[in-house]
Each structure stands twice: as C-alpha cells, then as structure tokens.
Amino acid sequence: MRYNFLIKKLSLMNFFLHLFFLSPVAVFFFQQRGLNYFQILALESILVLFIVLFEVPTGIFADKFGRKKSIVIGTLLLALEPLIFIFADNFIWFAIAFAISGIGITFHSGTIEALIYDHLKSNNREKEMKKAMGSFGSASLVAMVVAPIIGSYFAKDLLMPQFIFLILMTVGAMLIGFSLALLIKDTKQKEVEEDNPISLIKDGAKLIKQNKSLLHIILLSMFASPFLFTLTYLYQPYFQNSGINTAIFGTIFAIALLLAALLQKYAYKFEEKLGMKWAVFFATILPGILYVIMAFTFHPIWAILLFVMLRATMGLQEPLFSDYKNTHIPSKNRSTILSLISMGVSLYLVVMRLIIGKIADINLSYSFLFMGIVIIIASIFLRIDESHL
C-alpha cells in the first residue's frame, strides 16, 4: 500500500544510518589514536550537550522549512562523523565529530516522528502510529545487531587498516541512507511558514503546560525511562561480576537486541491484547522490577536471562508513548513540540546518568536498585489510561 511506502523508506534509511561497523572495537580505535578512557567517555557527554543545545532550533527549522530538508541535513551531518574519524588523531577532532553528530541527531529527532504521524493522519491511519514507530525503531536495532558481528570479524587483529576499512564501510552505509532520505516526500503544511520561531516555541510550551493529559504522558515517559544508555555501560561489569565469559558478551547483547526489535515492531499488538491501561503499566514497570532483581542476582544463567529480558522489554515503550503524545500535538508545530519534549527528557537523563554513575562507583547493585525504584514509583504514581487520550 502507498501509505506504507514512506514508513518503509524511513525504516530502511534508519537501518543504514545505524550500521556503525566500528562499534565493537571503537574503544581500541580511540586508544590507538591517543585517547584515554576519560576522554572517550567525555565524547558522549559532548554528544548529549549538543543534542540539548540544538534540539529546539532544529525542531523549529523542520516546522518552518520542511521535514525532508531537516532529515537530509541531519543525515549529511551524521555521515561527517565517521569521515572525520579517518584523519582525527587527537581529542579535539573527535570532539568536533561527536558535536556534529549530536547536531545531526537533533535534525532527525522529533522530525521523523512528526513526519510519520502527519503522513498517517493524511491517510486517516493515525491509529497505526504505534505500528509505524515500531517498524522504524526496530530497523535500527537490527542494524545494531548486524554491524558488531561484521565489525568484530573484519577487525579481529585490532589493526589500524582494519579500523579504517570499517569506517569506510560505515560511510558507504550512510551514503545509502542519504540516498533514501532524498526520496522522502514531505508532508509539511504551508501554514507553518507564516509562523516565526518565537511563536512556535511559545505555542509549544503553552500547549504542554495547559494540556494536562499530554503533560502527564510526558512525565510518565520521562520518569519511567528504562535508562537504556546507562545499561549499555553497566551490563558489562554486571556480567563480569556474575562470572560470565567475556567472549559471549556480544552474542548475548545481539540476542537481546533482536528480541527488543521484535517487541518494538509488534508493540501495537501488545496493546491490542492487554488494552492501553495495562499495556503501558506493564511496559513501564517491568524494567523497574527487573533492575531490582538484578541488584540481588549474580548467577551467570539468571544474569543473562534478566539482562535479555530487560533489554528486550525496553523496546515496548517508545512506539506506545510516541502515539499517545502525537494525538495531542497539532501538525503545524509538531516537530518543535516534540523537540521541546526531547530536550527536557535529555536534561533529566544527563542528571540521572551522573547520579547513577556516582552510585555505581560505590556499588553496582545500589545503582540497579536505585534505577528500579525510580521506575517503579513513576509507573505506579503516574499511570495513564484511555482518559488521557
């Protein structure tokens, strides 16, 4: 069907943009280029900082000048990161690469979600938002499974020529993603061009403040966030403390991502079976419960099962919340409002990342317990149901 063609193109683009073949050996590449662990971790902070700084301006750009333009520019900026990696030989160059990547992410953030929703709405199929976002999100997860397997094979000797080959493969994949971005058809409405940036921000902030249901949905999605980025770093020492062989870390992670992709793709069916109220409750509270159990469980088999279940269930939330938020947001400044929401969530997660990191330095179990309690409390006290739509 034609209305599905845009979703398929965006999902395929998302797949190629996440084929970062260097990912399984990136730390070794950075080290050979002269970076220490502190500098490597600092690059992630630079990425988040630029996402926060440019989230709203790029959202306004998408609403005023077109979502296709925003996606094309974002794709080009994302492709610049691996290109800079080829000749970067100090922290400053890598910091520039991550900053550019952060800006590129903001050109996509909110914009793609807004484009998908308005496309479905124009075809009277907005109820399929969960299904569409599930397909889009699962495409990146599949890429994140494929790329490390290929990357580990071609860089098994950890030599610089092998690293460069993987970077060139990544650039090639991103160029394919860029080609797909050029084929996207925009659904931007003409009335948007008449608004100025300040009015777009004011209207967006006013809507969020006055629309209690939307605000409730945002707060739940924020405080019940499963701390995906944090888990990506903490699962390795957790596995090590549980006596799991390092050689199978990648395989376990790949299995978890495949399950996450599957759950994300079919999150809408999960809601159909349980109903909105219970589907959201289980999707939010399950990660919290699993974190708490992990805080007290260090048996290798149980540790693997708990991690796989946790990473997999994280795939349920995004398609559901994406649909619920968009039902309250007008088309003319959808990208701006979604960017405002994303900026708020990013600031919250930056602060929480520092707190969780400090707790993890004291005791890894305490950090899991802390995350689990925060999620469980949010899931119980910020519950939503059909009345919020």
N, C-alpha and C positions, 0 to 999 in steps of 0.2 A: 504493500500500500504506500501511496505517495507521502502520507503524513509521517510515516516511519522512516523515510529516506534521510531526513535531516538527523534524526536520532542515531541512525547507523553511521552516518558520516562523522558525526561528533564523537561517537564511541570509538570508531576506528582511529580518528585523529588522537584521541586520548590514549589509546593503546601505544601508538608510535612515539608519542611525546614522553611516555614513561619507560621506554626501552633504554634505561641508563645502564649499559653493559659494564661500566666500571664499578658499579655499586658494591659487589662482593669483595673487591680488592682496593677500594678507594683510599682507605687509611694507609695502605702500603705505598700507594702512588703519592699521596701527600707527603709522607715521610721522606721518600726519595727525592722529593722536590724541596726538602728543607724545613717542613713544618713539624712542630711538636704537637702533643695531644691537646694542650690548652688552645693552641691556635686553630686546630682542626675543629674543636667544639665551639670556638668563638665564631667560626664561619657560619654556623647555624643560627647564632644569635644575630649576626648581621643580616642574614636572610629574613628572619622574623621582623627585625626592626624596619627594614624597607617595605615589607608587606604592610605593616601598620601605617607607615608614613604615606604610602601611595594607594591604599585600599579605597578610600573615598574619592580622591581625584580621578582615578581610572574608572571608577563606577560612574561618575558624572560624565566622563568622556564617552563611555558606552551609550549612556542615555541620550546624549546630545548629538553625537556624530555617527552612531551606528554600532551595533554589536559585532558585526562582521569585521569592521575595521579594528575594533578592540581585540578580537580574537587573533587576527592576522599579526598585529603589532606584538601581542603577547607571545605568540609562537616564535616570531623572529628573535625576541629578547631571550627566550628560553634556549634557543639554538646557539646564542652567543656564548652561553656559559661553557659548554664543552670546547668550543673553538678557542676560548681564552686559556683553557686548561692545557692546550697543546704547547704553548710557549711560556706559560706562567712559571716562574721559578722563585717566587717569594710570596710572603703572606699578603702584601698589598694587592698583587694581581689577582690572587684567589679571592680576596675580599671584594674586589671590583666585580668579579664573575658572579659571586653569590648575591651581591647587591642588585646586579642586572637581572638575575634570575628571580629575585624577590619581586622586582617591579613587573616582570613578565607574568608572574603568578597572579598579581593583582589585576592585570588586564583580562585574565580569564575568570578570576574569582567573581561570583555573582553574575557576571555577564553571560556565561554559558547557561547557567541555571535559569536566568531570566529569558534567554532566547528559547530554550526548550519549552518553558511554561507558556510563553506567548504563542509559540508555534502550535502547541497542542490546543490552546484556547481558541485560536483562529480556525481550528478544525473541529471545535466543540468536543475535544477529547481531553480537557484539562484533568479529568479524573484519572487519567493514565500517567500522571506525573511521577508517582512512586515507581511505576514500572520503567519509565523512561530514565529516571535518575539511577535506578538500579542497574540498568544496562550500561549507562555511561560510566558509573563508578566501578563496576566490575571489570570493565575493559582495562583500566589502569592496574588493577590488582593482578590480572592475568599477565600483563607486561612485567610487573614486579616479580613474578614467578619465573618467567622465561628468561629475562635478562641476566639474573645472577647465575643461572645454570650455564648459559653460554659464556658469560664473563669468566667464571671460575675455570672453565675448560681452556680458554684461549690465553689466560694469564696465570697458568699453573706454576710457572717458574718465577713469577713476580719480577719480570724484566721490563725496563722502560719501553722498549719497542713493542712489547705486548700491550702495555698500558695505552700507548698511542694508537695502536690498532683498534682497541676497544672504544677509544674516544672518537675515532673516525667513524666507526660503526654507529655510534650514538648520534653523531652529526647527520649521518645518512638517514637514520630513522626519523630524526626531527625534520629533515627536509621533506620527507614523505608526509609527515604531519602537517607541515606548512602548505604543501600542495593541496591537501584535503581541506585546509582552512580556507583556501581561495575559492573552493567550490561551494562554500556555505551560502545560503540565501538568507538575507537579513529580514527580520520582521519588525524593525523599528517603526514606530508611528511618527508621522510628520509633526504632530503637535508638540513633540518633545523639543524640537529645535527652537521653539519660541520661549522656552524657559531658560533662565540663567542659572549658573551653578549654585549661587547662594540660595535661591528659591528651592532648588532641588534638595539641598541639604536640610533646609528648614522644614520643608514639607515632609521629608522622610523622618526627621527627628520628631516632628509633631504627630505623625501617624503612629510611630512606635510608642510615644508617650500616652496618647489618647486611646489607642486600641488595646484594651486590657487583655483581650484574648491573645493577640499577637505577642504582646509583652510576656504573657505567661508562657507561651510556646518557646519564645527566645530564651527565657530564664531556665526552663527545663533543659533545653538543648545545650545550654552553656554549662550549668552546674552538674548535669548528668553526663557530661562529656567523658568518654572512657579513657582519656589520656593516651591516645594512640602513640604520639611521638615519644612520650616517656617510656612506654612499654618497649618500644623498639630498641632502646638503650639498656633497659633493666632486665630484659629477658635473658641476656647472655650471662651475667653474673648469677642470675637465679638458676639457670641450667647448670652452671659450674658448681654452685653450692649443693645442687641436687645430685651431683655425681654423673651427669650426662656427658657422653663422649663429645668433644668439640667437633669431631668430624661430621656429626649428623645434625648440627645446629641448622645448617642451610636447608636440609631436607625437611626438617620439622617446620621451619618457617614457611617453606614452599607449600606444604600441605595445609597449613593454617590459612595462608593467603588464598589458596584455591577454594577452600570452604567459605571464606569470607566473601569471595567473588560470587559464589553460588547463592549465598544468603542475601547478599546485596541485590543481586539480579532479581530474586524472587521474594523480596521483602513485601511486595504488594499482596502476594498470595498468603503470606504470614498474617497480614492484617485482615484479609478476607476470611480466614479461618477463625481467628480469635476475636475479631471486631476491633475497632480503633482503640478503645479504652485499655483493653488488656494487652493488645499488641504493643502499644507504646510502653506500658508499665513493665512488661517482661523485657522488652528491648533495652530499656534503660537500667533496670535493677539487676539484670543478670551479670553484666560486667562487674558491678559492685560486689555482688556475692562471691564471684569467682576470685576477685582480688583478695577478699578477706580469707577465703580458704587457702589461697596461695601463700598468705602470710604465715601459715602454720604447717604447710605441707612441702617437704623437700625430698620425697621419694621419687626416683627418676621416672618411673612409669606414670605416677599421678601428676608429676610436674609437667610432663609432656602433654598429657590429656587436658590438664587445666589450662595450659597456655594455648593449645589449639582451640579449645572451646572459647576462651576469652577473645582471642584474635578474630575468630570466626564470627562471633556474635556482635562484634563491633561493626560489622557490615550492615546491620539492620537499621541503625538509627538514621543515617543520612538520607536515604530515599523517603522515609516517613516524614521527617521534620521538614525536608525540602518542600514537600507537597503542602503540609499544613501552613508553613509560613507564606507561601505564594498565594494561597487563597485570600489572604488579607491585603496583598500589596497590589496597587494599581500598576498598569503596564508602563505608563509614561515615565516613571522614575524607579522602576523595579530594580535595575542594576545598582543605582545609588543606595537604595534602602538595604538591599542585600549586602552591599559593601560596608555600610554602617554597622550592620549586624555582625558581619565577619570581623570587622576591626575590633568591636567590643569583645567578641569571643577570643580573638588572638591576644588581646591585652590580658584577659583573665588567665589564659593558658601560659603566657610568659611568666606571670607572677607565680602561678601554681608550679610551673616547672622548676623555678628557683627554690620554692619551699620543699617540693618533693625531693629535689637533688640534695638539699641540705639534710633532710631526714634520712635519705638513703646512705649518706656518708656515715651517719650514726649507726643505722641498722636497716638492712634491706627489707626485712619483714615489716618494720614500722612504716616504711613508705607504701607498701602494698596495703597495709591495714588502713592507713590514712586515706588513700585514694578510694578504697572500698567504702569506707564510712561516708565520705563526701558524696559519692554517687548514690548510695542507698538513701541517705537523708533527702537528697534532691528528688529522687524518684518517688518517694513517699509523700513529701510535703508539696511538691509542685506537679502533682498528677494532672493530666488533661484528659478530656473526653470529647464526645461529639459536640457538646455545647460550645467548645472553644473554636469551632469551625463556622 
